[in-house]
């Protein structure tokens, strides 16, 4: 197994909620295969995991680095190129995504 290179740490705690998922997906789309991002959040990002699993199947791994109660950290590694036009739409939380 190839060790992922950490490319970005994205702390979304100070980002307005409606902007978080689009920013996270934009950061993920910018990764090359075998590059990683570390997500820092103020709540369990489980809904985001399900969105990744639905929209980006087979293109990532997800590993919890810290699990609350105040800070959650997750390493997301890009394991394969995504589909044309990669995901990035909001999960329905009122953001400006499609």
Backbone as CSV, one residue per row, in Angstrom:
resi,resn,N_x,N_y,N_z,CA_x,CA_y,CA_z,C_x,C_y,C_z
1,UNK,0.839,-1.185,0.000,0.000,0.000,0.000,0.880,1.243,0.000
2,UNK,0.532,2.212,-0.820,1.271,3.455,-0.922,0.809,4.401,0.173
3,UNK,1.758,5.016,0.851,1.437,5.986,1.890,0.914,7.253,1.227
4,UNK,-0.238,7.724,1.636,-0.822,8.938,1.080,-0.018,10.153,1.533
5,UNK,0.071,11.117,0.664,0.734,12.370,0.975,-0.329,13.355,1.422
6,UNK,-0.154,13.953,2.586,-1.119,14.956,3.038,-0.903,16.226,2.237
7,UNK,-1.916,16.619,1.545,-1.815,17.826,0.736,-2.490,19.008,1.411
8,UNK,-3.582,18.758,2.093,-4.354,19.879,2.627,-4.967,19.525,3.971
9,UNK,-4.986,20.501,4.858,-5.775,20.401,6.081,-6.877,21.424,5.913
10,UNK,-8.101,20.954,5.970,-9.251,21.835,5.784,-10.041,21.878,7.086
11,UNK,-9.963,23.011,7.766,-10.695,23.223,9.013,-11.968,23.977,8.666
12,UNK,-13.101,23.293,8.744,-14.364,23.904,8.326,-15.155,24.494,9.487
13,UNK,-14.594,24.494,10.666,-15.337,24.969,11.838,-15.764,26.424,11.734
14,UNK,-15.018,27.244,11.037,-15.352,28.666,10.922,-16.033,28.997,9.591
15,UNK,-16.279,27.995,8.766,-16.942,28.199,7.476,-18.450,28.068,7.692
16,UNK,-19.242,28.971,7.120,-20.702,28.845,7.272,-21.172,27.469,6.788
17,UNK,-22.108,26.851,7.509,-22.538,25.487,7.174,-22.920,25.275,5.713
18,UNK,-23.583,26.231,5.080,-24.012,26.017,3.701,-22.847,25.973,2.710
19,UNK,-21.671,26.459,3.141,-20.497,26.485,2.271,-19.555,25.298,2.512
20,UNK,-19.805,24.521,3.556,-18.858,23.481,3.944,-18.730,22.359,2.915
21,UNK,-19.839,21.704,2.552,-19.740,20.563,1.639,-19.170,20.960,0.279
22,UNK,-19.611,22.080,-0.316,-18.984,22.473,-1.581,-17.476,22.691,-1.454
23,UNK,-17.039,23.293,-0.346,-15.599,23.533,-0.146,-14.856,22.217,0.041
24,UNK,-15.451,21.292,0.794,-14.814,19.988,1.029,-14.669,19.230,-0.281
25,UNK,-15.739,19.185,-1.082,-15.663,18.472,-2.359,-14.707,19.147,-3.328
26,UNK,-14.641,20.475,-3.329,-13.686,21.170,-4.191,-12.253,20.816,-3.797
27,UNK,-11.994,20.756,-2.499,-10.655,20.373,-2.029,-10.345,18.943,-2.433
28,UNK,-11.309,18.041,-2.266,-11.109,16.645,-2.653,-10.856,16.526,-4.157
29,UNK,-11.638,17.231,-4.973,-11.463,17.151,-6.429,-10.088,17.630,-6.864
30,UNK,-9.492,18.536,-6.105,-8.170,19.059,-6.451,-7.042,18.073,-6.126
31,UNK,-7.334,17.041,-5.346,-6.312,16.056,-4.997,-5.992,15.157,-6.177
32,UNK,-4.740,14.744,-6.257,-4.322,13.713,-7.195,-4.507,12.363,-6.504
33,UNK,-4.521,11.298,-7.286,-4.607,9.956,-6.709,-3.455,9.774,-5.719
34,UNK,-3.742,9.189,-4.575,-2.819,8.935,-3.465,-2.477,10.178,-2.652
35,UNK,-3.127,11.291,-2.915,-2.993,12.460,-2.053,-4.156,12.459,-1.068
36,UNK,-3.953,13.139,0.055,-4.953,13.130,1.116,-5.270,14.530,1.592
37,UNK,-6.439,14.621,2.200,-6.804,15.839,2.912,-7.199,15.440,4.322
38,UNK,-6.973,16.337,5.247,-7.430,16.121,6.609,-8.538,17.125,6.882
39,UNK,-9.698,16.613,7.205,-10.854,17.443,7.491,-10.963,17.627,9.000
40,UNK,-11.137,18.873,9.432,-11.335,19.198,10.838,-12.735,19.790,10.953
41,UNK,-13.552,19.210,11.835,-14.947,19.609,11.926,-15.370,19.716,13.385
42,UNK,-16.498,20.390,13.623,-17.012,20.557,14.978,-18.120,19.562,15.304
43,UNK,-18.392,18.643,14.392,-19.389,17.600,14.621,-19.007,16.368,13.812
44,UNK,-19.638,15.270,14.116,-19.361,14.020,13.416,-19.715,14.181,11.940
45,UNK,-18.758,13.997,11.032,-19.026,14.189,9.608,-19.656,12.973,8.929
46,UNK,-20.369,12.155,9.663,-20.985,10.950,9.107,-21.858,11.231,7.882
47,UNK,-22.722,12.280,7.890,-23.507,12.552,6.679,-22.630,12.832,5.458
48,UNK,-21.501,13.497,5.678,-20.567,13.750,4.583,-19.994,12.440,4.055
49,UNK,-19.675,11.512,4.946,-19.178,10.200,4.522,-20.194,9.534,3.594
50,UNK,-21.460,9.555,3.970,-22.484,8.933,3.135,-22.628,9.648,1.798
51,UNK,-22.440,10.961,1.791,-22.479,11.705,0.531,-21.294,11.299,-0.350
52,UNK,-20.108,11.194,0.227,-18.945,10.721,-0.530,-19.215,9.323,-1.083
53,UNK,-19.727,8.439,-0.234,-19.959,7.059,-0.644,-20.969,6.983,-1.791
54,UNK,-21.965,7.841,-1.781,-22.983,7.868,-2.819,-22.480,8.491,-4.119
55,UNK,-21.764,9.603,-3.997,-21.384,10.375,-5.171,-19.990,10.063,-5.707
56,UNK,-19.137,9.482,-4.880,-17.747,9.232,-5.275,-17.336,7.789,-4.976
57,UNK,-18.176,6.803,-5.309,-17.849,5.420,-4.931,-16.528,4.956,-5.540
58,UNK,-15.744,4.275,-4.707,-14.488,3.703,-5.180,-13.364,4.685,-5.407
59,UNK,-13.516,5.934,-4.961,-12.480,6.931,-5.219,-11.795,7.455,-3.972
60,UNK,-12.152,6.920,-2.799,-11.596,7.483,-1.564,-11.537,6.437,-0.460
61,UNK,-10.686,6.722,0.518,-10.732,6.015,1.792,-10.990,7.069,2.860
62,UNK,-11.543,6.624,3.969,-11.982,7.518,5.042,-11.472,6.937,6.350
63,UNK,-10.698,7.712,7.090,-10.146,7.213,8.346,-10.280,8.276,9.421
64,UNK,-10.946,7.912,10.516,-11.090,8.834,11.642,-9.746,8.971,12.358
65,UNK,-9.358,10.208,12.614,-8.138,10.495,13.364,-8.479,10.952,14.781
66,UNK,-9.624,11.607,14.933,-10.121,12.042,16.244,-11.639,12.097,16.156
67,UNK,-12.304,11.657,17.223,-13.763,11.573,17.211,-14.379,12.284,18.402
68,UNK,-14.359,13.618,18.366,-15.065,14.449,19.321,-14.619,14.308,20.767
69,UNK,-15.337,14.913,21.664,-16.663,15.489,21.465,-16.659,16.909,20.902
70,UNK,-15.515,17.587,20.891,-15.486,18.958,20.372,-14.886,19.062,18.987
71,UNK,-13.942,18.196,18.656,-13.272,18.245,17.356,-13.240,16.849,16.756
72,UNK,-13.610,16.768,15.499,-13.490,15.536,14.720,-12.476,15.788,13.621
73,UNK,-11.599,14.814,13.405,-10.613,14.879,12.333,-10.721,13.600,11.517
74,UNK,-10.752,13.774,10.194,-10.864,12.642,9.287,-9.840,12.802,8.181
75,UNK,-9.148,11.717,7.865,-8.259,11.708,6.708,-9.029,11.100,5.544
76,UNK,-9.084,11.832,4.442,-9.748,11.361,3.225,-8.677,11.278,2.146
77,UNK,-8.453,10.063,1.649,-7.426,9.837,0.627,-8.109,9.590,-0.703
78,UNK,-7.644,10.265,-1.731,-8.157,10.013,-3.085,-7.449,8.771,-3.612
79,UNK,-8.200,7.710,-3.859,-7.620,6.434,-4.291,-7.776,6.191,-5.783
80,UNK,-8.632,6.949,-6.438,-8.853,6.796,-7.876,-9.429,8.096,-8.411
81,UNK,-9.270,8.294,-9.719,-9.867,9.457,-10.356,-11.380,9.322,-10.280
82,UNK,-12.051,10.428,-10.140,-13.514,10.418,-10.043,-14.172,10.463,-11.400
83,UNK,-15.485,10.377,-11.404,-16.227,10.466,-12.648,-16.105,11.856,-13.254
84,UNK,-16.373,11.960,-14.541,-16.351,13.268,-15.198,-17.284,14.192,-14.448
85,UNK,-16.807,15.392,-14.155,-17.630,16.358,-13.438,-17.792,16.040,-11.974
86,UNK,-16.856,15.281,-11.385,-16.864,14.957,-9.945,-18.002,15.591,-9.164
87,UNK,-18.348,14.962,-8.077,-19.395,15.484,-7.190,-18.968,16.807,-6.594
88,UNK,-19.870,17.505,-6.035,-19.589,18.763,-5.392,-20.882,19.447,-5.024
89,UNK,-21.975,18.858,-5.429,-23.272,19.418,-5.107,-23.550,19.230,-3.629
90,UNK,-24.326,20.105,-3.116,-24.709,20.042,-1.716,-25.620,18.846,-1.462
91,UNK,-25.669,18.418,-0.221,-26.505,17.276,0.151,-27.928,17.704,0.460
92,UNK,-28.286,18.949,0.175,-29.649,19.387,0.413,-29.804,20.291,1.615
93,UNK,-28.700,20.759,2.156,-28.749,21.593,3.349,-28.927,23.069,3.066
94,UNK,-29.403,23.429,1.894,-29.662,24.828,1.602,-28.486,25.575,1.011
95,UNK,-27.455,24.861,0.588,-26.307,25.546,-0.008,-26.624,25.886,-1.461
96,UNK,-25.693,26.489,-2.115,-25.912,26.907,-3.495,-25.608,25.804,-4.500
97,UNK,-25.288,24.581,-4.017,-25.000,23.478,-4.918,-26.244,23.020,-5.651
98,UNK,-26.059,22.190,-6.671,-27.176,21.746,-7.517,-28.158,20.876,-6.786
